Amino acid sequence: MASHQHTDLHVSKFKAPQSLKTAAFALLAIGLITFVVGLMRNQERIWASYLTSFFFFSCLALGGLFFAAINNLTKAGWSVTIRRYSEAMTSFIPVILIGGLVLVAGMKHLYPWADPDVVASNPVVAAKTAYLNVGFFVLRLVLFTAGWFIFKWFIVGNSVKQDTDGFESHTLKNVGLSIGFVAFFALTFSLFSVDLLMSLLPTWYSTIFGIYCFAGLFQSTLAVLALIIIFMRRTGFVRGYVTVEHLHDTVKYLKGFTVFWAYIAFSQFMLIWYANIPEETEYYIMRSLHGWLGVSFALLIFRFIVPFIALLPRGAKRNENHVIAVSVLVLVMQYVDIWWMVYPNFFGGEMTFGFWEIGMFALFAGLFLICLMSFFTKFSLVAVKDPRIQEAINHHVTY
């Protein structure tokens, strides 16, 4: 499959560095200990931190499948050699189902509508119980995660099968499957965001909340994808197939969705501020008290302004150290954003962060890394028999 223009094409069998394996299992152990101790000592805090980290890593897994799907349905050629990295992120999707079912055990500590006394005393919440009830919540959670898993099974399955037989039919099948996934994802992720995050304050609503969460999902996914590309290039597992040109275009995506996140965030805030309806404004009032106003401005500065300016120059998109710094910042602010959406609903609105939050993040980070390493060990790091591989190998960015 090598191009005459590229003689140094090489893909090694992935073998995870011992330091990475040790770190992943150490994070998992720390997280499990934290979770068990939290269940015994501080259930409200442990479930709030569990939800925050669970949603963070669920977004990365779904974002990986979304990236693969949009490149499949648009028949993009440039991304063929990096698509496998986004497909690897989908290996976490089964954990979403298991982790979601675990989350059900903590519902009474998280969701006011799961408490019969709250429902009985609040007519606004009572009016929403046809949708917000435990049985329907669990049913939606199972249906959404099962659907995502089925799409992942077929889309990623076709991709890795092609590594063996080279049949172009796998590529053609994935076009239709990806169209179906994007339609399914648009509805289900919006409702998933409403169920897990927006319903923490069941008296409040926003018609673009799902889009806001999606903007954060895809921005953070692109940051992880950029980091994986750099890791693969620096470790030498892949040579020739993945170049600075692929990193450049991935980072262009990242800059674009940095702007998209800011646009959706401003749209949601501006419409609520302008309408000035009490049941809508309470959300932002809560995030202007007890120190949360500083976090709100930090999101504006470090999730939009700094990454946007930092990624404007062409050279910045091609400088690996620079991209690592910006990508890490984006991921930190994605966590801060979810924390900002979750925590003002608890603890009297007081800002809190500490051991429990770090421990729960470690739990899911360890699981995510283990899933990635397992996927990379089983499958080729590049879809070498994809019919568009030559377009990816010869890809050059002109602007």
Residue, then its C-alpha position, 0 to 999 in steps of 0.5 A: m500500500a506504500s506510496h512511491q512518495h513515501t518509502d518510510l511507512h511502518v506500523s509496529k505491533f503496539k506494546a504499552p510502555q510499562s510505565l503507562k500500564t503501571a500508571a493506569f492500574a495505579l489510577l484504577a486502584i486509587g479510584l476503587i479505594t476512594f469509591v469504597v471509602g466514599l460510600m461509607r463516609n460521604q455518599e453525597r460527595i462521592w456520587a457527585s464526583y462519580l457523576t462528574s468523572f463518569f460524564f467526562f469520560s463518557c463524552l470522550a468515548l462517544g466523541g471518538l465514535f462520532f469522529a469516526a462516523i462523520n469521516n465515514l459518512t463524508k468519505a473523508g480520505w485525509s483521516v484514514t490513518i488516524r481514524r483508528y485512534s478515535e475508534a480506540m476511544t470507543s472501547f470505553i463505551p461498554v463501561i458507560l453501560i456498566g458505570g451508568l447502572v452503578l450510577v442508578a444506585g446513587m440516584k437518591h443522592l443526586y436527583p431531587w425527582a427521585d425523592p417522593d417527598v420532593v415530588a410531593s412538595n414541588p408542583v413543578v417537579a411533580a409535573k415532570t414525573a412522566y419523564l423524570n421517574v426512576g423506571f423510565f430513567v433506567l430504561r432510557l439509560v439502557l436503550f441509549t448505551a445499548g444503541w451506542f454499543i451496537f453502532k460501535w460494534f458494527i462500525v469499528g468491527n467493519s473497520v478492523k475486519q478490513d485490516t484482514d480481508g481488505f474488502e471495500s464493502h466494509t467501507l461502503k457499509n460504514v457509510g450507511l451505519s455512520i449516517g444512522f449513528v449520527a442521527f441516533f446520537a443527536l437525539t440520544f446524547s441530548l437526552f443523556s445530557v438532560d437526564l444526567l446533568m440538567s435534571l439535577l435541577p429539575t425546575w430549570y430547563s434549556t432547549i440547547f443544553g444538549i448542544y452545549c454538552f455536545a460542543g464540550l464533548f467534541q472539543s475534548t475528543l479532538a484534544v485527546l485525539a491530538l495527544i494520541i497522534i503525538f504519542m504514536r509519532r513520538t514512540g515510533f509505533v507509526r511512521g509515515y502514515v501519521t504526519v504533522e499534516h494530520l496533526h495540523d488538521t486535527v488541531k484545526y478541528l479543535k480550534g473550530f470547535t473551541v469557537f463553536w463551544a463559545y457560540i453555544a455557551f453565549s447563546q444559552f446565557m444570552l437568551i436566558w439573561y434577556a428573557n429574565i424568566p425566574e425558572e431559567t435564571e436560577y441556573y446562572i444565579m447559582r453559578s454567580l454565588h459562593g465563588w462560582l462566578g470566578v469559575s464562570f469567567a475562567l471557563l470563558i478565558f481558559r476554554f475559549i479565549v486562550p485556546f483560540i488565540a493559542l491555536l491561531p498561528r499556523g505554526a502553533k498547530r504543527n508544534e507538538n509541545h504547543v499542541i500538548a499544552v493547549s490540549v491538556l488545558v482544554l481537557v482540564m476545562q472540560y472537567v471544570d465545565i462539568w464540575w461547574m454544571v454539577y456541583p452548585n446543585f449540592f452542598g448548599g451551593e458552596m464550591t468544593f473540590g478535593f480528594w473525592e473528586i481526584g479519586m473518582f477521576a483517577l478511577f475512570a482515567g485508569l479504566f479509560l487508559i486500560c480500554l485504550m491499551s487493550f484496543f491498541t494491543k488487539f488491532s492494527l494502529v493504522a487501517v492499512k487496507d482502507p481504499r483511501i489510504q493513499e489519500a491519507i498518506n499523501h495528505h498535505v495542508t495548504y493553509 
